[in-house]
Amino acid sequence: EYGADRFHPDLGSTLIQFIGQPITEETKRLVQAELSRVIQQYILVQQREVLQDHLNQRASRFDASDVVVGITGVTATVGFTSIAVTASLLTQSGQQINVSRTVTI
C-alpha cells in the first residue's frame, strides 16, 4: 500500500483504492497510470542500486536480463472486487517480459 513503509513513504501503490469504485474508462486509465508510476519507481530504485554497486566497485547484483529499462505496455481489467493488471517490460538485455498481478479486497 502506498506510504505504508515509514522508511520509504513514496513507494507502494494506490491500486487498492480503485476497488469498489464505479467501473469506467476513466477508472481503467487511472489504474494504468498508477501501474506505470509504480514501475517507474522500481526502475529508479534499480538504477540507484546499479550505480551504488559501480561506485563501490562491486559486482552488480543484477544481470542485464534483470534490469528493467522501459515499459512497453500496460493493461488493466477493473472489476468490482478486483483489478487485474499486466505490464509489458523491456530489460537491458532486450528481453520483453510480461508481469501480471491481481489486486483484490
Secondary structure, DSSP 4 states (H G I P E B T S, - for coil): -TT--TT-TT-S--GGGGTTS---HHHHHHHHHHHHHHHHHHHHHHHHHHHHHHHTT---SS-TTT-EEEEEEEEEEE-SSEEEEEEEEEETTS-EEEEEEEEE-
